[in-house]
Amino acid sequence: METGVAAGVPYVVLPPRTPRPAAPVVVGWHLMDPPRTETALAAALPLDGLDAWRVYLGLPLTGARAPAGGPEALGYADAVLAMFGPAVFGAADEFPAALAALRPTVGDGPLAVFGGSIGSLVAQEVATRLPVAAIGLVSPVTQLRPVVAANGRRYGVTYDWSPASDEVAARLDFVARAAELAAPTLLVVGEHDSPDGILEPAARLHAALPGSTLVTVPGMEHALADEPGVDPAPQTPHAAAVDRLLVDFLRTALAG
C-alpha cells in the first residue's frame, strides 16, 4: 500500500498482482458515513482479486482537509451549498490533476470509477466529464434532492431551498442526466438503506440506464464500516459482499 498526496489530494494506492503499464486503474471515493476517509475505504473495499491499480482519493472537506467541526458542521450550516456542492464538484474538479500526478505510478491503463454515498456522486460526475470503462455505485446518491429531504426528516429539520441550491440539485440529479453516463454501471444498495433517499432513486437510475445492474445486499444499511470509520478497520461481512460484487463487475467490464 502506498499513501501520499497527489496535486493536493490525499490518496491510497494498492497495486495489481502484475504491475504493468496497461493495467486498469480503478479510482474510488469514500462516504461521509463510515468508511469516511480514503484509508478506511481501502480497508473496507480493497477489491481483493481484481488485477488492477486501485486508487482511493480523499474528498475535499474531509479527513486531513476537514474544517473545524468537521463536515457535519457544514451540513448543519447548509447541506447543499456548504457541503454537498463543494465536496462533489471540488473532488471532480481536482481529479484530473491528481490522476495526472499518479499516472507515473499507475500507468496509462483504462480508467474505471466507483464511490459510496457522496463518493458515488463524485464517481457519476467524473464519468460525465471523462471517458471511463465502468462505474460502480455503492449506497448510491443518484438524486440529491431526495437525500436532503430524507436527511431532513431523519434529523427533524427542513432545508430551505434557494435558486443556488436548486441549481446544485439539478446538476446532481443523475436520473435526469442518465444519458451522460455511457459506461457499464453497477448499483449496489443495502436492503435497510433509506427507501426514499437511496433505494427508490437508485431504482430510477437503474431504469434510466439500459444495461445497468442493480443488486441489493440483504441486511445492509447505508454505511460500509463500523464507527468511527476514520482509520482502517477489519472488513465487515456486508463490505465483503459489496467487495465481491464490485470485483466481479469490474473484472468483466474491464475485460470487455
PAZAPA-4460 file (N, C-alpha, C; in steps of 0.05 Angstrom, whole numbers, plus 32768, in hexadecimal, padded with zeros to 4 digits):
% residues 256
    n_x    n_y    n_z   ca_x   ca_y   ca_z    c_x    c_y    c_z   seq   type   mol
   8011   7FE8   8000   8000   8000   8000   8012   8019   8000     1      M     A
   800B   802B   7FEF   8019   8045   7FEE   8005   805B   7FF5     2      E     A
   800D   806D   8006   7FFD   8084   800D   800C   809E   8007     3      T     A
   7FFE   80B3   8003   800B   80CD   7FFD   7FF7   80E2   7FF6     4      G     A
   8001   80F6   7FE9   7FF0   810D   7FDF   7FF7   8112   7FC2     5      V     A
   7FE4   8112   7FB1   7FE8   8117   7F94   7FD9   8130   7F8C     6      A     A
   7FE7   8144   7F84   7FDB   815E   7F7C   7FC8   8168   7F92     7      A     A
   7FD0   8164   7FAB   7FC0   816E   7FC2   7FAB   815A   7FCC     8      G     A
   7FA9   8143   7FBF   7F94   8130   7FC6   7FA0   8118   7FD5     9      V     A
   7F97   8112   7FEE   7FA1   80FA   7FFB   7F98   80E1   7FED    10      P     A
   7FAB   80CD   7FEC   7FA4   80B5   7FDD   7FB0   809C   7FEA    11      Y     A
   7FA4   8086   7FE3   7FAF   806B   7FE8   7FB0   805D   7FCE    12      V     A
   7FC6   804E   7FC9   7FC8   803E   7FB0   7FCF   8022   7FB8    13      V     A
   7FBF   800F   7FAE   7FC5   7FF2   7FB0   7FCC   7FE8   7F95    14      L     A
   7FE2   7FDA   7F92   7FEB   7FD1   7F77   7FDD   7FB8   7F6E    15      P     A
   7FDE   7FB3   7F54   7FD3   7F9A   7F49   7FE6   7F83   7F4F    16      P     A
   7FDD   7F6B   7F4B   7FEF   7F54   7F4F   8007   7F55   7F3C    17      R     A
   8002   7F5F   7F24   8017   7F61   7F10   8019   7F7E   7F06    18      T     A
   8028   7F8F   7F14   802A   7FAB   7F0C   8035   7FAD   7EEF    19      P     A
   8027   7FBD   7EDF   802E   7FC0   7EC2   8021   7FD9   7EB8    20      R     A
   802C   7FE5   7EA3   8022   7FFF   7E99   8005   7FFE   7E91    21      P     A
   7FFC   7FE7   7E87   7FE0   7FE6   7E7C   7FCC   7FDD   7E91    22      A     A
   7FD4   7FD9   7EAA   7FC1   7FCF   7EBE   7FAB   7FE4   7EC2    23      A     A
   7F92   7FDB   7EC6   7F7D   7FEE   7ECB   7F82   7FFE   7EE5    24      P     A
   7F76   8015   7EE5   7F77   8027   7EFD   7F5B   802C   7F07    25      V     A
   7F55   8023   7F1F   7F3B   8025   7F2B   7F3D   803A   7F42    26      V     A
   7F2D   804F   7F40   7F2F   8065   7F54   7F15   8067   7F63    27      V     A
   7F17   8069   7F7E   7EFF   806A   7F8F   7F00   8081   7FA2    28      G     A
   7EE8   808A   7FA9   7EE4   80A0   7FBD   7ED2   8096   7FD4    29      W     A
   7ED9   809E   7FEC   7ECC   8093   8004   7EB2   80A1   800A    30      H     A
   7EA5   8097   801F   7E8C   80A2   802A   7E92   80B8   803E    31      L     A
   7E7C   80C6   8046   7E7E   80D7   805F   7E78   80C6   8077    32      M     A
   7E68   80B0   8074   7E65   809C   8088   7E7D   8089   8087    33      D     A
   7E80   8078   809B   7E97   8065   8099   7E94   8052   8081    34      P     A
   7EAB   804F   8073   7EC5   805A   8076   7EC7   8076   806B    35      P     A
   7ED1   8089   807B   7ECF   80A5   8073   7EEB   80B1   806D    36      R     A
   7EFF   80A1   8067   7F19   80AA   805D   7F22   8097   8047    37      T     A
   7F36   80A0   8039   7F41   808F   8024   7F4E   8076   802F    38      E     A
   7F5B   8078   8046   7F68   8060   8051   7F54   804C   805C    39      T     A
   7F3E   8057   8068   7F29   8045   8071   7F1A   8037   805A    40      A     A
   7F16   8046   8044   7F09   8039   802D   7F1B   8023   8021    41      L     A
   7F35   8028   8020   7F47   8013   8015   7F46   7FFA   8026    42      A     A
   7F41   7FFC   8040   7F3F   7FE5   8051   7F23   7FD8   804E    43      A     A
   7F0E   7FE8   804A   7EF3   7FDD   8048   7EEF   7FD0   802D    44      A     A
   7EF9   7FDD   8018   7EF5   7FD3   7FFC   7F10   7FD1   7FEE    45      L     A
   7F21   7FBE   7FF5   7F3B   7FBC   7FE8   7F3A   7FB1   7FCC    46      P     A
   7F22   7FA8   7FC3   7F1F   7F9C   7FA9   7F32   7F84   7FA6    47      L     A
   7F31   7F73   7FBA   7F43   7F5B   7FBA   7F3E   7F4A   7FA2    48      D     A
   7F54   7F43   7F95   7F52   7F31   7F7D   7F50   7F40   7F63    49      G     A
   7F4D   7F5A   7F63   7F4C   7F69   7F4A   7F68   7F71   7F42    50      L     A
   7F70   7F68   7F2B   7F8C   7F6D   7F21   7F8D   7F89   7F15    51      D     A
   7F8C   7F9D   7F26   7F8C   7FB9   7F1C   7F98   7FCA   7F32    52      A     A
   7FA2   7FE2   7F2A   7FA9   7FF6   7F3D   7F8F   8000   7F4A    53      W     A
   7F8F   8001   7F65   7F78   800B   7F73   7F80   8024   7F82    54      R     A
   7F73   803A   7F7C   7F7A   8054   7F86   7F62   805F   7F96    55      V     A
   7F67   8068   7FAF   7F53   8072   7FC0   7F5A   808F   7FC7    56      Y     A
   7F47   80A1   7FC0   7F4D   80BE   7FC4   7F3C   80CA   7FDA    57      L     A
   7F48   80DC   7FE9   7F3A   80EA   7FFE   7F29   8100   7FF3    58      G     A
   7F11   8104   7FFD   7F00   811A   7FF5   7F08   8134   8001    59      L     A
   7F03   814A   7FF3   7F06   8164   7FFF   7EF5   8166   8018    60      P     A
   7EFD   8175   802C   7EEE   817A   8044   7EED   8162   8057    61      L     A
   7EFD   814E   8052   7EFD   8136   8063   7F1A   812F   806B    62      T     A
   7F1D   811D   807E   7F38   8114   8085   7F4B   812A   808C    63      G     A
   7F62   8129   807F   7F77   813E   8084   7F6E   8159   807B    64      A     A
   7F59   815B   806A   7F50   8174   8060   7F36   817D   806D    65      R     A
   7F2E   8170   8083   7F14   8177   8090   7F16   8192   809E    66      A     A
   7F01   81A2   809C   7F01   81BC   80AB   7EFD   81B7   80C9    67      P     A
   7F00   81CC   80D8   7EFA   81CA   80F5   7EDE   81C2   80F9    68      A     A
   7EDA   81AE   8109   7EBF   81A3   810E   7EB7   818D   80FB    69      G     A
   7EC9   8188   80E7   7EC4   8172   80D4   7EAF   8179   80BF    70      G     A
   7EAB   8168   80AB   7E97   816D   8096   7E7B   816F   80A1    71      P     A
   7E76   8163   80B9   7E5B   8164   80C4   7E53   8181   80CA    72      E     A
   7E66   8191   80D3   7E61   81AD   80D8   7E58   81BC   80BF    73      A     A
   7E64   81B5   80A8   7E5C   81C1   808F   7E40   81B8   8088    74      L     A
   7E3A   819F   808D   7E20   8195   8087   7E0A   81A3   8096    75      G     A
   7E10   81A9   80B0   7DFC   81B7   80C0   7DF9   81D4   80B5    76      Y     A
   7E0F   81E0   80AB   7E0D   81FB   80A2   7DFD   81FC   8088    77      A     A
   7E03   81EB   8075   7DF5   81EA   805B   7DFE   81D0   804E    78      D     A
   7DED   81BC   804F   7DF6   81A1   8046   7DFC   81A1   8028    79      A     A
   7DEF   81B1   8019   7DF3   81B1   7FFC   7E0A   81C3   7FF3    80      V     A
   7E09   81DD   7FFC   7E1C   81F0   7FF2   7E36   81EF   8001    81      L     A
   7E36   81E7   801A   7E4F   81E6   8029   7E5C   81CB   8029    82      A     A
   7E4D   81B5   8024   7E59   819B   8027   7E57   818B   800D    83      M     A
   7E3F   8184   8004   7E3D   8173   7FEC   7E49   817F   7FD4    84      F     A
   7E42   8198   7FCD   7E4D   81A4   7FB5   7E6B   81A6   7FB5    85      G     A
   7E77   81B3   7FCA   7E94   81B6   7FCB   7EA3   819B   7FCB    86      P     A
   7E98   8187   7FDA   7EA6   816D   7FDC   7EA6   815F   7FC1    87      A     A
   7E8E   815E   7FB4   7E8B   814E   7F9C   7E99   815C   7F84    88      V     A
   7E92   8175   7F80   7E9E   8183   7F69   7EBC   8189   7F6E    89      F     A
   7EC3   818D   7F87   7EE0   8191   7F8D   7EF0   8178   7F87    90      G     A
   7EE5   8160   7F8E   7EF3   8147   7F88   7EF5   8142   7F6B    91      A     A
   7EDF   8148   7F5C   7EE0   8144   7F3F   7EF3   8157   7F32    92      A     A
   7EF4   8170   7F3B   7F05   8184   7F2F   7F23   817D   7F34    93      D     A
   7F29   8173   7F4C   7F45   816D   7F52   7F4F   8152   7F47    94      E     A
   7F3C   8142   7F3E   7F44   8127   7F36   7F57   8126   7F1E    95      F     A
   7F54   8135   7F09   7F67   8132   7EF2   7F84   8137   7EFA    96      P     A
   7F89   814B   7F0A   7FA4   8151   7F13   7FAF   813B   7F25    97      A     A
   7F9E   8131   7F37   7FA6   811B   7F49   7FAD   8102   7F38    98      A     A
   7F9C   80FC   7F25   7FA1   80E4   7F14   7FBB   80E8   7F04    99      L     A
   7FBF   80FF   7EF9   7FD7   8104   7EEA   7FF0   8101   7EFC   100      A     A
   7FEE   810A   7F15   8004   8107   7F27   800A   80E9   7F2F   101      A     A
   7FF5   80D9   7F2E   7FF7   80BD   7F34   7FFF   80AB   7F1C   102      L     A
   7FFB   80B5   7F04   8000   80A5   7EEC   801C   8099   7EEB   103      R     A
   8031   80A7   7EF3   804B   809B   7EF3   804D   8082   7F04   104      P     A
   803C   8080   7F18   803B   8068   7F29   8029   8053   7F1E   105      T     A
   8010   805B   7F16   7FFC   8047   7F0F   7FFA   8042   7EF1   106      V     A
   8009   8051   7EE0   8009   804C   7EC4   7FF1   8058   7EB6   107      G     A
   7FED   8051   7E9D   7FD9   805D   7E8B   7FC3   804A   7E84   108      D     A
   7FBD   8036   7E95   7FA8   8023   7E8F   7F8C   8030   7E90   109      G     A
   7F78   8021   7E88   7F5C   802B   7E87   7F53   8033   7EA3   110      P     A
   7F41   8046   7EA5   7F38   8052   7EBE   7F1C   8048   7EC5   111      L     A
   7F18   803F   7EDD   7EFD   803A   7EE8   7EFA   8049   7F02   112      A     A
   7EE1   8050   7F09   7EDD   8060   7F21   7EC7   8053   7F32   113      V     A
   7EC9   8057   7F4D   7EB4   804E   7F5F   7EB3   8060   7F77   114      F     A
   7E9E   805F   7F86   7E9B   806F   7F9E   7E84   8066   7FAF   115      G     A
   7E85   806E   7FC8   7E6F   8068   7FDB   7E62   8081   7FE4   116      G     A
   7E48   8081   7FE4   7E38   8097   7FEE   7E40   80B1   7FE0   117      S     A
   7E4A   80C6   7FEF   7E52   80DE   7FE1   7E69   80D9   7FCD   118      I     A
   7E7A   80C5   7FD3   7E8E   80BD   7FC0   7E83   80B2   7FA6   119      G     A
   7E6B   80A7   7FA7   7E5E   809E   7F8E   7E56   80B6   7F7D   120      S     A
   7E4F   80CC   7F8A   7E4A   80E4   7F7A   7E63   80ED   7F6B   121      L     A
   7E7A   80EC   7F78   7E93   80F3   7F6B   7E98   80E0   7F53   122      V     A
   7E95   80C6   7F58   7E99   80B3   7F42   7E87   80B9   7F2A   123      A     A
   7E6E   80BF   7F2F   7E5C   80C6   7F19   7E64   80DF   7F0B   124      Q     A
   7E6B   80F4   7F1B   7E73   810D   7F0F   7E8C   810A   7EFE   125      E     A
   7EA0   80FB   7F08   7EB8   80F7   7EF9   7EB2   80E7   7EDF   126      V     A
   7EA0   80D4   7EE1   7E99   80C4   7EC9   7E8B   80D5   7EB4   127      A     A
   7E7F   80EC   7EBB   7E73   80FD   7EA7   7E88   810F   7E9A   128      T     A
   7EA0   8111   7EA6   7EB5   8123   7E9C   7ECB   8115   7E8D   129      R     A
   7ED1   80FC   7E95   7EE7   80ED   7E8A   7EDE   80D2   7E80   130      L     A
   7EEB   80C6   7E6C   7EE4   80AB   7E64   7EEC   8097   7E79   131      P     A
   7ED9   8087   7E81   7EDF   8072   7E95   7ED4   8057   7E8A   132      V     A
   7EE0   8041   7E93   7ED9   8027   7E89   7EC3   801A   7E9A   133      A     A
   7EBF   8024   7EB2   7EAB   8018   7EC4   7EA6   802B   7EDB   134      A     A
   7E8D   8029   7EE6   7E85   803A   7EFD   7E79   8028   7F12   135      I     A
   7E84   8029   7F2A   7E78   801A   7F41   7E6D   802C   7F56   136      G     A
   7E54   8029   7F5D   7E46   803B   7F70   7E3C   802B   7F87   137      L     A
   7E45   8032   7F9F   7E3F   8023   7FB7   7E30   8035   7FCB   138      V     A
   7E19   802B   7FD6   7E08   803C   7FE7   7E05   8057   7FD9   139      S     A
   7DFD   8056   7FBF   7E01   806E   7FAE   7DEE   8084   7FB3   140      P     A
   7DF8   809C   7FB1   7DE8   80B4   7FAE   7DE5   80BA   7F90   141      V     A
   7DCE   80B5   7F85   7DCA   80BA   7F68   7DBA   80D3   7F63   142      T     A
   7DAC   80DD   7F77   7D9E   80F7   7F75   7DA1   8105   7F91   143      Q     A
   7DAB   811D   7F90   7DB1   812A   7FA9   7D98   8132   7FB9   144      L     A
   7D84   813C   7FAB   7D6D   8147   7FB9   7D5F   8133   7FCB   145      R     A
   7D5B   811A   7FC3   7D4E   8107   7FD5   7D60   8101   7FEE   146      P     A
   7D7A   8101   7FEB   7D8C   80FC   8002   7D89   8113   8016   147      V     A
   7D89   812C   800C   7D86   8142   801E   7D6C   8141   802D   148      V     A
   7D56   813A   801F   7D3C   8137   802C   7D3C   8121   8040   149      A     A
   7D48   810A   8039   7D49   80F3   804C   7D59   80FA   8065   150      A     A
   7D70   8108   8061   7D80   8110   8078   7D71   8124   8089   151      N     A
   7D62   8136   807D   7D52   8149   808C   7D3D   813B   809D   152      G     A
   7D30   8127   8092   7D1D   8118   80A3   7D2B   8109   80B9   153      R     A
   7D42   80FF   80B3   7D51   80EF   80C7   7D59   8101   80DF   154      R     A
   7D62   8119   80D9   7D6C   812B   80EE   7D58   8140   80F7   155      Y     A
   7D40   8140   80EC   7D2C   8152   80F5   7D31   816F   80EC   156      G     A
   7D3C   8173   80D4   7D41   818E   80CA   7D36   8190   80AE   157      V     A
   7D31   81A8   80A6   7D28   81AD   808A   7D3C   81BE   807C   158      T     A
   7D45   81B4   8065   7D59   81C3   8055   7D4B   81D9   8045   159      Y     A
   7D55   81F1   8046   7D4A   8208   8037   7D58   820A   801C   160      D     A
   7D4B   8200   8008   7D56   8200   7FED   7D57   821D   7FE2   161      W     A
   7D6B   8222   7FD2   7D6F   823C   7FC6   7D76   8238   7FA8   162      S     A
   7D75   824D   7F98   7D7E   8249   7F7C   7D99   823C   7F7A   163      P     A
   7DAC   8244   7F8B   7DC7   8239   7F89   7DC7   821B   7F90   164      A     A
   7DB9   8214   7FA6   7DB9   81F7   7FAD   7DA8   81E7   7F9A   165      S     A
   7D93   81F3   7F8E   7D84   81E5   7F79   7D96   81DE   7F62   166      D     A
   7DA9   81F0   7F5B   7DBB   81EB   7F45   7DCE   81D4   7F4B   167      E     A
   7DD8   81D3   7F64   7DE9   81BD   7F6C   7DDA   81A2   7F6A   168      V     A
   7DC1   81A2   7F74   7DB1   818A   7F74   7DAB   8181   7F57   169      A     A
   7DA7   8194   7F45   7DA2   818D   7F29   7DBB   8180   7F1D   170      A     A
   7DD2   818B   7F24   7DEC   8180   7F19   7DF1   8165   7F25   171      R     A
   7DE8   8160   7F3E   7DEC   8146   7F4B   7DD3   8135   7F4A   172      L     A
   7DC5   8136   7F34   7DAF   8124   7F2E   7DB7   8112   7F17   173      D     A
   7DC2   80FB   7F1D   7DCD   80EA   7F08   7DB8   80D8   7EFB   174      F     A
   7DA0   80D8   7F06   7D8A   80CC   7EF8   7D83   80DD   7EE0   175      V     A
   7D81   80F7   7EE4   7D7D   810A   7ECE   7D94   810A   7EBB   176      A     A
   7DAD   8105   7EC5   7DC5   8106   7EB4   7DCE   80EA   7EAB   177      R     A
   7DBD   80D7   7EAD   7DC5   80BB   7EA8   7DD2   80B8   7E8C   178      A     A
   7DC9   80C7   7E79   7DD5   80C5   7E5E   7DF2   80CC   7E5D   179      A     A
   7DFC   80DA   7E71   7E18   80E1   7E72   7E2A   80CB   7E7E   180      E     A
   7E1D   80B7   7E8A   7E2C   80A0   7E96   7E2D   808A   7E81   181      L     A
   7E43   808A   7E72   7E45   8078   7E5B   7E52   805D   7E60   182      A     A
   7E5C   8059   7E78   7E6B   8040   7E7E   7E59   802C   7E8D   183      A     A
   7E60   8012   7E8C   7E52   7FFE   7E9C   7E52   8007   7EB9   184      P     A
   7E3A   8004   7EC6   7E36   800E   7EE1   7E2B   7FF9   7EF3   185      T     A
   7E37   7FF6   7F0B   7E2C   7FE5   7F20   7E23   7FF6   7F37   186      L     A
   7E0A   7FF1   7F40   7E00   7FFF   7F58   7DFC   7FEA   7F6E   187      L     A
   7E09   7FEE   7F85   7E06   7FDC   7F9C   7DF9   7FEB   7FB3   188      V     A
   7DE2   7FE1   7FBC   7DD4   7FEE   7FD2   7DD0   7FDA   7FE9   189      V     A
   7DCD   7FE6   8000   7DC8   7FD6   8018   7DAA   7FD2   801C   190      G     A
   7DA2   7FBB   8024   7D85   7FB5   8028   7D78   7FC9   803B   191      E     A
   7D87   7FD2   804F   7D7C   7FE3   8064   7D85   8000   8062   192      H     A
   7D8E   8008   804A   7D94   8024   8046   7D7A   8034   8043   193      D     A
   7D7D   804E   8042   7D65   8060   8040   7D55   805B   8027   194      S     A
   7D3C   8053   802A   7D2C   804D   8012   7D29   8065   7FFF   195      P     A
   7D22   807C   800A   7D1C   8093   7FF9   7D36   80A3   7FF2   196      D     A
   7D4A   80A1   8003   7D63   80B0   7FFE   7D76   80A1   7FEC   197      G     A
   7D78   8087   7FEE   7D8B   8077   7FE0   7D7F   8062   7FCD   198      I     A
   7D6E   8051   7FD8   7D64   8039   7FC9   7D53   8041   7FB1   199      L     A
   7D40   8052   7FB5   7D2E   8059   7F9F   7D3D   8069   7F89   200      E     A
   7D4E   807D   7F90   7D5D   808B   7F7B   7D71   8078   7F6D   201      P     A
   7D7D   8064   7F7B   7D8E   8051   7F6E   7D7F   8041   7F5A   202      A     A
   7D66   8039   7F61   7D56   802A   7F4E   7D4F   803B   7F36   203      A     A
   7D4B   8055   7F3A   7D45   8067   7F24   7D5C   8069   7F11   204      R     A
   7D75   806B   7F1C   7D8C   806C   7F0B   7D90   8052   7EFC   205      L     A
   7D8C   803C   7F09   7D8E   8022   7EFC   7D7B   8020   7EE5   206      H     A
   7D62   802A   7EE8   7D4E   8029   7ED3   7D56   803B   7EBC   207      A     A
   7D64   8051   7EC2   7D6C   8065   7EAE   7D86   805D   7E9F   208      A     A
   7D94   8049   7EA9   7DAE   8041   7E9E   7DAB   8025   7E92   209      L     A
   7DA5   8022   7E79   7DA4   8007   7E6D   7DBE   7FF8   7E71   210      P     A
   7DBC   7FDF   7E79   7DD3   7FCF   7E7D   7DE0   7FD1   7E98   211      G     A
   7DD7   7FE3   7EA9   7DE2   7FE6   7EC4   7DD8   7FCF   7ED5   212      S     A
   7DE6   7FCA   7EEC   7DDF   7FB5   7EFE   7DDA   7FC0   7F19   213      T     A
   7DC4   7FB8   7F26   7DBD   7FC0   7F41   7DBD   7FA8   7F53   214      L     A
   7DCD   7FA8   7F69   7DCE   7F92   7F7B   7DC9   7F9C   7F97   215      V     A
   7DB8   7F8D   7FA6   7DB2   7F93   7FC2   7DC1   7F7F   7FD4   216      T     A
   7DCF   7F8A   7FE8   7DDE   7F7A   7FFB   7DCC   7F75   8014   217      V     A
   7DC4   7F5D   8019   7DB1   7F58   8030   7DBD   7F62   804A   218      P     A
   7DAC   7F6F   805A   7DB4   7F77   8074   7DC6   7F90   8076   219      G     A
   7DCF   7F9A   8060   7DE2   7FB1   8060   7DD3   7FCB   8063   220      M     A
   7DDF   7FDD   8073   7DD4   7FF8   8075   7DE4   800A   8062   221      E     A
   7DEA   8023   806A   7DF8   8035   8058   7E16   8034   805A   222      H     A
   7E20   8032   8073   7E3D   8033   8077   7E49   8018   806F   223      A     A
   7E63   8019   806A   7E72   8001   8062   7E87   7FF9   8077   224      L     A
   7E88   8007   808D   7E9B   8001   80A2   7E8F   800A   80BD   225      A     A
   7E9B   8002   80D2   7E92   800A   80ED   7E9D   8025   80F4   226      D     A
   7E8F   8033   8106   7E99   804C   8110   7EB4   8048   811F   227      E     A
   7EC6   805B   811F   7EC3   8076   8114   7EC8   8078   80F6   228      P     A
   7ED4   8063   80EA   7ED6   8063   80CD   7EEC   8074   80C2   229      G     A
   7EFF   807D   80D2   7F14   808F   80C9   7F2D   807F   80C2   230      V     A
   7F35   806C   80D3   7F4D   805C   80CF   7F46   8041   80C2   231      D     A
   7F59   8034   80B5   7F54   801A   80AA   7F4B   8007   80C0   232      P     A
   7F37   7FF6   80BA   7F2B   7FE4   80CD   7F25   7FCA   80BF   233      A     A
   7F21   7FB4   80CF   7F1B   7F9B   80C3   7F02   7F9D   80B1   234      P     A
   7F02   7F8F   809B   7EEC   7F90   8088   7ED3   7F82   8094   235      Q     A
   7EBC   7F90   8092   7EA3   7F85   809C   7E99   7F71   8088   236      T     A
   7E87   7F5F   8090   7E7B   7F4C   807D   7E6D   7F5A   8066   237      P     A
   7E5F   7F70   806B   7E51   7F7E   8056   7E65   7F8A   8042   238      H     A
   7E7A   7F96   804D   7E8F   7FA1   803B   7E9C   7F8C   802A   239      A     A
   7EA0   7F74   8036   7EAB   7F5E   8027   7E99   7F56   8010   240      A     A
   7E7F   7F56   8015   7E6C   7F4F   8000   7E6D   7F64   7FEA   241      A     A
   7E6E   7F7E   7FF1   7E70   7F93   7FDD   7E8A   7F91   7FCE   242      V     A
   7EA0   7F8B   7FDC   7EBA   7F88   7FCF   7EB8   7F72   7FB9   243      D     A
   7EAC   7F5C   7FBF   7EAA   7F46   7FAB   7E9A   7F4F   7F93   244      R     A
   7E84   7F5D   7F98   7E73   7F66   7F82   7E82   7F79   7F70   245      L     A
   7E91   7F8C   7F7C   7EA1   7F9F   7F6C   7EB6   7F91   7F5C   246      L     A
   7EC4   7F7E   7F69   7EDA   7F71   7F5B   7ECF   7F61   7F43   247      V     A
   7EB9   7F53   7F46   7EAE   7F44   7F30   7EA5   7F56   7F1A   248      D     A
   7E98   7F6C   7F21   7E8F   7F7F   7F0D   7EA6   7F8C   7EFE   249      F     A
   7EBA   7F96   7F0D   7ED0   7FA4   7F01   7EE1   7F91   7EF0   250      L     A
   7EE5   7F79   7EF9   7EF5   7F66   7EE9   7EE8   7F62   7ECE   251      R     A
   7ECE   7F5F   7ECD   7EC0   7F5B   7EB4   7EC1   7F74   7EA3   252      T     A
   7EBA   7F8B   7EAF   7EB9   7FA4   7EA0   7ED4   7FAC   7E95   253      A     A
   7EE9   7FA8   7EA4   7F04   7FB0   7E9B   7F0F   7F9C   7E87   254      L     A
   7F06   7F83   7E88   7F0F   7F70   7E74   7F02   7F75   7E59   255      A     A
   7EEB   7F82   7E59   7EDD   7F88   7E3F   7EE7   7FA0   7E32   256      G     A
***
